[in-house]
Amino acid sequence: MTQGGNARPGNERWPQALVSAFSDLPPAYRLWVAFSGGLDSTLLLHLAHDLFSGRNEGPSVHAIHINHQLQTNAAATERHCREICDQLDVPLVIEPVDLALAESRAGLEAAARNARYRVFETLLQRRDVLLMAHHSDDQAETVLFRLIRGSGLAGLGGMPKTRVLGLGQLHRPLLEFGRAELECWAVQAGIDWVDDPSNSDRTFDRNFLRHEVMPVLKARWPNLLVRFAASARYCREQASLADRLAEIQLEQCAHPRGGLDLSRFSRLSMAERKNLLRWWVGSQGFPVPSMRHWNNAVMQLIEARPDGAPRIQGAGYSIDRFQSRLVLVPDPSQLPDSGRTLTPSQPVPWGELTVRLEPEPDPGPPPRLQVDQRQGGERIRERPGGRSRPLKKWLQEKGVAPWQRACLGLVWEGGELVAVGNLWVSERYAGPAPASGWRIVWERDFN
């Protein structure tokens, strides 16, 4: 444990610069401090407590400690966090996480970070703000690390001071201060903290940068943190402009039936094409694929034969070419694997749609209906007493893309097909007066 000097009471412990760093916090019901027990987060917890606790108005202060169960002192650190929060009368939530052992140290670092943020996203409610204690040294290390990894503008912009997280927001009030400044203020305020032994392990990439690289750079350029912060800010501005350009070009290239019009997309420069595709993927909530050969992949989308099936594969989705457009295709494997019974009291979610069975004014007994995926070989009878025909051919004539066919929910009554997604519903279950006395209704989730 590292101990500070003589404590001073209340807000008198803090210089005005630190107090002012909290002036732009968004309105909140609760402030959550991500509390590791180390120097930075302990200082942040004391600051939040002194500035906001005990007020008649304003947010309440809470702490969240993530125990990764990786370090030999994990249990002692957890006890220390409990003691500090008991002393301050700050409610504490402790969340243990289990991390599958990664193949490399870099993998373990990423797994720990992802686990933390999953907990944070689950924890935050509307008008909650999570405070994190990242400082300008952390920002410089992040920018340098991403530069080594070959990140683009968004990555080189470093950590934003604030962003949406789950239902709440994340805020980093200490991002403009260096670690040396924070340690000096913590010692003056008499704050105790726990040092994480893993922070000295040079086999971790970030620790290598922190202990082996950054001191050399700081010795050569004393204002290094200021320079890194300026570069990160410039990259964020440029990334924002690139996003705005992509948003405009998405409107210009939009196809009437959804996706991107291939001819309009082809007229963009290669840089504009890649920028648009990356923004489009991210705007739909998917991770942008990391590819070394973006140019080749994009050219394959454009130059493939009409009967070709070029694709850019991502995590949980793909970008496919279909006829004269590019479409963003969610992974159909996320649909139910087996049939679902459709009853009046139990709607069935199916991808971005939900199917319901609703009674008419004078319904008979509820029918026995089943919702299932396509298996192949299905036949459709569009009119009662008419001839049946292969569903595959019917879908082709309707111009339904292959990826849409795979995601369709089929509603069966015995061995008879009575609905094909929201594309077609039998007269028995649709129209002004459904013959069955029941109606099949497909709705999008946002309805």
C-alpha positions as CSV (number, residue, x, y, z in Angstrom):
1,M,0.0,0.0,0.0
2,T,1.2,3.5,-0.8
3,Q,0.3,6.2,1.7
4,G,-0.1,9.9,1.3
5,G,0.9,12.7,3.7
6,N,-1.2,14.8,6.1
7,A,-4.8,15.0,5.0
8,R,-6.7,18.2,4.7
9,P,-10.5,18.2,5.1
10,G,-13.2,18.6,2.5
11,N,-12.7,20.4,-0.8
12,E,-9.7,22.3,0.5
13,R,-7.6,19.2,-0.5
14,W,-8.1,19.9,-4.1
15,P,-6.6,22.6,-6.5
16,Q,-9.1,24.5,-8.5
17,A,-7.9,22.8,-11.7
18,L,-9.1,19.4,-10.5
19,V,-12.4,20.8,-9.3
20,S,-13.0,22.5,-12.6
21,A,-12.5,19.2,-14.4
22,F,-15.9,18.1,-13.1
23,S,-17.7,21.3,-14.3
24,D,-18.8,19.7,-17.7
25,L,-20.2,16.5,-16.3
26,P,-23.5,15.6,-18.0
27,P,-26.6,15.7,-15.7
28,A,-26.9,12.5,-13.8
29,Y,-28.9,10.7,-11.1
30,R,-25.9,8.5,-10.1
31,L,-22.2,8.8,-10.5
32,W,-20.4,5.5,-10.7
33,V,-16.6,5.5,-10.1
34,A,-14.7,2.7,-11.8
35,F,-12.6,1.8,-8.7
36,S,-9.5,-0.4,-9.0
37,G,-7.9,0.6,-5.7
38,G,-4.9,2.1,-7.5
39,L,-3.7,5.7,-7.4
40,D,-5.8,7.2,-10.2
41,S,-9.2,5.7,-9.4
42,T,-8.7,6.2,-5.6
43,L,-8.0,9.9,-6.2
44,L,-11.1,10.1,-8.5
45,L,-13.3,8.4,-5.9
46,H,-12.2,10.9,-3.2
47,L,-12.8,13.8,-5.6
48,A,-16.3,12.6,-6.5
49,H,-17.1,12.0,-2.8
50,D,-15.9,15.4,-1.7
51,L,-17.6,17.3,-4.6
52,F,-20.9,15.5,-4.7
53,S,-21.7,13.4,-1.6
54,G,-23.9,14.8,1.1
55,R,-25.6,17.4,-1.1
56,N,-29.3,17.9,-1.0
57,E,-29.3,18.1,-4.8
58,G,-27.2,16.4,-7.4
59,P,-26.1,12.9,-8.1
60,S,-25.3,10.2,-5.6
61,V,-21.9,8.6,-5.7
62,H,-21.3,4.9,-6.1
63,A,-18.3,2.7,-6.8
64,I,-17.8,-0.4,-8.9
65,H,-14.8,-2.7,-8.5
66,I,-14.1,-5.4,-11.1
67,N,-12.2,-8.3,-9.7
68,H,-10.5,-10.1,-12.6
69,Q,-9.2,-12.8,-10.2
70,L,-5.8,-12.8,-12.0
71,Q,-3.4,-11.2,-9.5
72,T,-2.0,-12.7,-6.4
73,N,-3.2,-9.7,-4.4
74,A,-6.7,-9.6,-6.0
75,A,-8.5,-10.6,-2.7
76,A,-6.4,-8.0,-0.7
77,T,-7.2,-5.3,-3.3
78,E,-10.9,-6.1,-3.0
79,R,-10.7,-5.8,0.8
80,H,-8.9,-2.5,0.5
81,C,-11.6,-1.2,-1.9
82,R,-14.3,-2.2,0.7
83,E,-12.5,-0.4,3.5
84,I,-12.1,2.8,1.5
85,C,-15.7,2.8,0.5
86,D,-16.8,2.1,4.1
87,Q,-14.7,5.0,5.3
88,L,-16.3,7.3,2.7
89,D,-19.8,5.8,3.1
90,V,-19.9,5.2,-0.6
91,P,-22.0,2.2,-1.8
92,L,-19.7,-0.3,-3.5
93,V,-20.6,-3.0,-6.1
94,I,-18.0,-5.7,-6.6
95,E,-18.2,-7.8,-9.8
96,P,-15.9,-10.8,-10.2
97,V,-15.2,-11.9,-13.8
98,D,-13.8,-15.1,-15.1
99,L,-11.4,-14.7,-18.0
100,A,-10.7,-17.6,-20.4
101,L,-6.9,-17.8,-20.7
102,A,-5.8,-16.2,-23.9
103,E,-3.0,-17.5,-26.1
104,S,-1.0,-14.3,-25.6
105,R,-0.5,-11.5,-23.1
106,A,-2.1,-9.1,-25.6
107,G,-5.1,-11.4,-25.8
108,L,-5.4,-11.5,-22.0
109,E,-5.3,-7.7,-21.8
110,A,-8.0,-7.4,-24.4
111,A,-10.2,-10.0,-22.7
112,A,-9.9,-8.2,-19.3
113,R,-10.9,-4.9,-20.9
114,N,-13.8,-6.4,-22.7
115,A,-15.0,-8.1,-19.5
116,R,-14.9,-4.8,-17.6
117,Y,-16.9,-2.9,-20.2
118,R,-19.5,-5.6,-20.5
119,V,-20.1,-5.2,-16.7
120,F,-20.2,-1.4,-17.0
121,E,-22.8,-1.6,-19.9
122,T,-25.0,-3.9,-17.8
123,L,-24.7,-1.7,-14.7
124,L,-25.5,1.7,-16.1
125,Q,-29.1,2.9,-16.2
126,R,-30.5,6.0,-17.8
127,R,-28.9,9.2,-16.5
128,D,-26.1,7.3,-14.9
129,V,-22.5,8.5,-15.5
130,L,-19.5,6.2,-15.2
131,L,-16.3,8.1,-14.1
132,M,-13.0,6.6,-15.3
133,A,-9.6,7.8,-14.1
134,H,-7.7,7.7,-17.3
135,H,-5.1,10.5,-17.5
136,S,-2.9,12.1,-20.2
137,D,-0.2,9.4,-19.8
138,D,-2.8,6.8,-20.5
139,Q,-3.9,8.7,-23.5
140,A,-0.4,9.0,-24.9
141,E,0.2,5.3,-24.4
142,T,-3.1,4.5,-26.1
143,V,-2.2,6.6,-29.1
144,L,1.3,5.2,-29.4
145,F,0.0,1.6,-29.0
146,R,-2.6,2.1,-31.7
147,L,-0.1,3.7,-34.0
148,I,2.1,0.6,-33.7
149,R,-0.9,-1.5,-34.5
150,G,-1.7,0.5,-37.6
151,S,-4.9,2.1,-36.5
152,G,-6.7,4.7,-38.6
153,L,-7.9,8.2,-37.7
154,A,-10.5,7.1,-35.2
155,G,-8.0,4.9,-33.3
156,L,-5.3,7.6,-33.3
157,G,-7.9,9.9,-31.8
158,G,-7.3,8.1,-28.5
159,M,-9.9,7.8,-25.8
160,P,-12.8,10.3,-25.9
161,K,-13.4,12.4,-22.9
162,T,-17.1,11.3,-22.9
163,R,-19.2,8.8,-24.8
164,V,-22.4,6.8,-24.6
165,L,-22.0,3.5,-22.7
166,G,-25.0,1.2,-22.4
167,L,-27.9,3.3,-21.2
168,G,-25.7,5.9,-19.6
169,Q,-22.5,7.8,-20.3
170,L,-18.8,7.4,-19.7
171,H,-16.8,10.4,-18.6
172,R,-13.0,10.9,-18.0
173,P,-12.5,14.1,-16.0
174,L,-8.8,13.5,-15.4
175,L,-7.8,13.1,-19.0
176,E,-6.0,16.5,-19.2
177,F,-3.7,15.8,-16.2
178,G,-0.5,13.7,-16.1
179,R,0.1,10.9,-13.7
180,A,2.9,12.8,-11.9
181,E,0.5,15.6,-11.1
182,L,-2.2,13.3,-9.8
183,E,0.3,11.4,-7.6
184,C,1.5,14.7,-6.1
185,W,-2.0,15.8,-5.3
186,A,-2.9,12.4,-3.9
187,V,0.1,12.5,-1.5
188,Q,-0.8,16.0,-0.4
189,A,-4.4,14.9,0.3
190,G,-3.3,12.0,2.4
191,I,-4.8,9.3,0.2
192,D,-3.9,5.6,0.4
193,W,-3.9,3.4,-2.6
194,V,-2.8,-0.1,-3.7
195,D,-0.2,-0.7,-6.4
196,D,-1.2,-3.5,-8.9
197,P,1.9,-5.8,-9.3
198,S,0.9,-6.5,-12.9
199,N,1.6,-2.9,-13.8
200,S,5.3,-3.7,-13.6
201,D,5.1,-6.7,-15.9
202,R,6.9,-5.7,-19.1
203,T,5.5,-8.7,-21.0
204,F,2.3,-6.7,-21.3
205,D,2.5,-4.4,-24.3
206,R,1.2,-1.4,-22.6
207,N,3.5,-1.8,-19.6
208,F,6.4,-2.2,-22.0
209,L,5.5,1.2,-23.5
210,R,4.9,2.7,-20.1
211,H,8.2,1.6,-18.5
212,E,10.6,1.2,-21.4
213,V,9.5,3.6,-24.2
214,M,7.7,6.6,-22.7
215,P,10.4,7.6,-20.2
216,V,12.9,7.8,-23.1
217,L,10.5,9.9,-25.2
218,K,9.7,12.2,-22.2
219,A,13.4,12.7,-21.5
220,R,13.9,13.8,-25.1
221,W,10.7,15.9,-25.4
222,P,9.5,17.1,-22.0
223,N,6.2,18.3,-23.4
224,L,5.5,14.9,-25.0
225,L,2.0,14.5,-23.4
226,V,0.9,17.9,-24.7
227,R,2.0,16.9,-28.2
228,F,0.3,13.5,-28.1
229,A,-2.9,15.2,-26.8
230,A,-2.8,17.7,-29.7
231,S,-2.3,15.0,-32.3
232,A,-5.1,12.9,-30.8
233,R,-7.4,15.9,-30.8
234,Y,-6.6,16.6,-34.5
235,C,-7.2,13.0,-35.4
236,R,-10.6,13.0,-33.7
237,E,-11.6,16.1,-35.7
238,Q,-10.5,14.5,-39.0
239,A,-12.4,11.3,-38.1
240,S,-15.5,13.4,-37.3
241,L,-15.2,15.0,-40.8
242,A,-14.8,11.6,-42.4
243,D,-17.9,10.3,-40.6
244,R,-19.9,13.3,-41.8
245,L,-18.7,12.7,-45.4
246,A,-19.7,9.0,-45.2
247,E,-23.1,10.0,-43.8
248,I,-23.7,12.4,-46.8
249,Q,-22.5,9.8,-49.3
250,L,-24.7,7.1,-47.8
251,E,-27.7,9.2,-48.6
252,Q,-26.4,9.9,-52.1
253,C,-25.7,6.2,-52.8
254,A,-28.8,4.7,-51.1
255,H,-30.7,2.2,-53.2
256,P,-34.5,2.5,-53.3
257,R,-34.8,-1.2,-52.1
258,G,-32.1,-0.8,-49.4
259,G,-28.4,-1.0,-49.3
260,L,-26.0,0.9,-51.6
261,D,-26.6,1.5,-55.3
262,L,-23.6,-0.2,-57.0
263,S,-23.2,2.3,-59.9
264,R,-23.2,5.3,-57.6
265,F,-20.9,3.6,-55.1
266,S,-18.5,2.8,-58.0
267,R,-18.1,6.5,-58.9
268,L,-16.6,7.2,-55.5
269,S,-12.8,7.2,-55.1
270,M,-11.3,4.2,-53.3
271,A,-10.7,6.2,-50.2
272,E,-14.4,7.3,-50.2
273,R,-15.6,3.8,-50.8
274,K,-13.6,2.4,-47.8
275,N,-14.7,5.3,-45.6
276,L,-18.3,4.8,-46.5
277,L,-18.3,1.0,-45.9
278,R,-16.6,1.3,-42.6
279,W,-19.0,4.0,-41.4
280,W,-22.0,2.0,-42.7
281,V,-20.9,-1.1,-40.8
282,G,-20.3,0.8,-37.6
283,S,-23.6,2.7,-37.8
284,Q,-25.4,-0.6,-37.8
285,G,-23.8,-1.6,-34.6
286,F,-21.3,-4.1,-36.1
287,P,-17.5,-4.2,-35.6
288,V,-15.6,-2.9,-38.6
289,P,-13.7,-5.8,-40.1
290,S,-9.9,-5.6,-39.8
291,M,-8.5,-6.4,-43.3
292,R,-5.1,-5.9,-44.8
293,H,-6.5,-6.0,-48.4
294,W,-9.4,-3.6,-48.3
295,N,-8.7,-2.3,-51.8
296,N,-8.9,-5.8,-53.3
297,A,-12.0,-6.7,-51.4
298,V,-13.8,-3.6,-52.5
299,M,-12.8,-4.0,-56.1
300,Q,-14.2,-7.6,-56.0
301,L,-17.5,-6.2,-54.9
302,I,-17.6,-3.8,-57.8
303,E,-16.0,-5.9,-60.6
304,A,-17.5,-9.4,-60.0
305,R,-19.6,-11.0,-62.8
306,P,-23.4,-10.5,-62.6
307,D,-23.7,-14.1,-61.4
308,G,-20.8,-13.9,-58.9
309,A,-21.2,-13.7,-55.2
310,P,-18.4,-11.5,-53.8
311,R,-18.5,-10.9,-50.0
312,I,-16.7,-9.0,-47.2
313,Q,-17.1,-11.1,-44.1
314,G,-17.4,-9.5,-40.7
315,A,-18.2,-10.6,-37.2
316,G,-22.0,-11.4,-37.2
317,Y,-22.6,-9.9,-40.7
318,S,-21.3,-9.7,-44.2
319,I,-21.4,-7.1,-47.0
320,D,-22.8,-8.9,-50.1
321,R,-23.4,-7.8,-53.7
322,F,-26.9,-8.6,-55.0
323,Q,-27.8,-7.5,-58.5
324,S,-27.2,-3.7,-58.7
325,R,-26.7,-3.1,-55.0
326,L,-24.6,-3.8,-51.9
327,V,-26.4,-5.1,-48.9
328,L,-25.4,-5.5,-45.2
329,V,-26.5,-9.0,-44.2
330,P,-26.9,-10.1,-40.5
331,D,-25.8,-13.6,-39.8
332,P,-28.8,-15.9,-40.2
333,S,-27.4,-18.4,-37.7
334,Q,-28.7,-16.1,-35.0
335,L,-32.3,-17.2,-35.9
336,P,-34.0,-20.0,-34.0
337,D,-32.7,-23.5,-34.9
338,S,-36.0,-25.3,-34.7
339,G,-39.7,-24.6,-35.2
340,R,-41.7,-22.4,-32.9
341,T,-45.4,-22.8,-32.1
342,L,-47.4,-19.7,-32.9
343,T,-50.3,-19.1,-30.4
344,P,-52.4,-16.0,-29.7
345,S,-50.6,-15.4,-26.4
346,Q,-47.1,-16.1,-27.6
347,P,-45.6,-13.9,-30.4
348,V,-42.5,-15.3,-32.1
349,P,-39.5,-13.0,-32.6
350,W,-37.8,-13.8,-35.9
351,G,-34.7,-11.7,-36.7
352,E,-35.7,-8.1,-36.9
353,L,-39.4,-9.1,-37.2
354,T,-42.0,-10.5,-34.8
355,V,-45.0,-12.6,-36.0
356,R,-48.3,-12.6,-34.1
357,L,-51.6,-14.5,-34.3
358,E,-54.5,-12.1,-33.7
359,P,-58.2,-13.0,-33.5
360,E,-60.9,-11.5,-35.7
361,P,-64.2,-10.3,-34.1
362,D,-65.8,-13.8,-34.3
363,P,-62.8,-16.3,-34.2
364,G,-63.1,-20.0,-34.1
365,P,-60.7,-22.3,-32.1
366,P,-57.0,-21.2,-32.5
367,P,-55.3,-23.0,-35.3
368,R,-52.1,-25.0,-34.9
369,L,-49.4,-23.0,-36.5
370,Q,-45.6,-23.5,-36.6
371,V,-42.8,-21.0,-37.5
372,D,-39.7,-22.5,-39.0
373,Q,-36.7,-21.8,-41.2
374,R,-36.3,-22.8,-44.8
375,Q,-35.0,-26.3,-45.3
376,G,-35.3,-26.5,-49.1
377,G,-37.9,-28.1,-51.3
378,E,-40.9,-26.1,-50.0
379,R,-43.9,-25.3,-52.2
380,I,-46.3,-22.4,-52.1
381,R,-50.0,-22.3,-53.1
382,E,-50.9,-18.6,-53.5
383,R,-54.6,-19.2,-54.0
384,P,-57.0,-21.8,-52.4
385,G,-57.4,-24.6,-54.9
386,G,-54.6,-23.4,-57.1
387,R,-51.5,-25.2,-58.2
388,S,-48.5,-25.3,-55.9
389,R,-45.1,-24.3,-57.2
390,P,-41.5,-24.3,-55.8
391,L,-41.0,-21.6,-53.2
392,K,-37.4,-21.2,-54.4
393,K,-38.7,-20.2,-57.9
394,W,-41.4,-17.9,-56.4
395,L,-38.7,-16.1,-54.4
396,Q,-36.5,-15.6,-57.4
397,E,-39.4,-14.1,-59.4
398,K,-40.1,-11.7,-56.5
399,G,-36.4,-10.6,-56.6
400,V,-35.8,-11.6,-53.1
401,A,-32.0,-11.7,-52.4
402,P,-30.4,-15.0,-51.4
403,W,-29.5,-13.7,-47.9
404,Q,-33.1,-12.6,-47.4
405,R,-34.4,-16.0,-48.4
406,A,-32.2,-17.7,-45.7
407,C,-33.7,-15.4,-43.0
408,L,-37.3,-15.8,-43.9
409,G,-39.7,-17.3,-41.3
410,L,-42.2,-19.7,-42.8
411,V,-45.5,-20.3,-41.1
412,W,-47.0,-23.8,-41.5
413,E,-50.5,-25.2,-40.8
414,G,-49.9,-28.9,-40.9
415,G,-48.1,-29.5,-44.2
416,E,-49.5,-26.3,-45.9
417,L,-47.4,-23.2,-46.1
418,V,-49.6,-20.2,-45.0
419,A,-47.1,-17.4,-44.7
420,V,-43.6,-16.5,-46.1
421,G,-42.2,-13.9,-43.8
422,N,-43.8,-10.5,-44.3
423,L,-43.8,-11.1,-48.1
424,W,-47.0,-13.2,-48.4
425,V,-49.8,-14.5,-46.1
426,S,-52.5,-16.9,-47.2
427,E,-56.1,-15.6,-47.6
428,R,-57.0,-17.8,-44.7
429,Y,-55.0,-15.5,-42.4
430,A,-55.0,-12.1,-44.3
431,G,-57.2,-9.7,-46.2
432,P,-60.4,-7.9,-45.1
433,A,-62.0,-11.0,-43.7
434,P,-59.6,-13.9,-43.1
435,A,-61.5,-17.2,-43.7
436,S,-59.9,-18.8,-40.6
437,G,-61.1,-16.1,-38.2
438,W,-57.5,-15.4,-37.3
439,R,-54.9,-13.0,-38.7
440,I,-51.1,-13.5,-39.1
441,V,-49.4,-10.2,-38.5
442,W,-45.6,-9.5,-39.0
443,E,-44.1,-6.4,-37.3
444,R,-40.7,-5.0,-37.1
445,D,-39.2,-4.7,-33.6
446,F,-39.2,-1.0,-33.6
447,N,-43.0,-0.9,-34.1
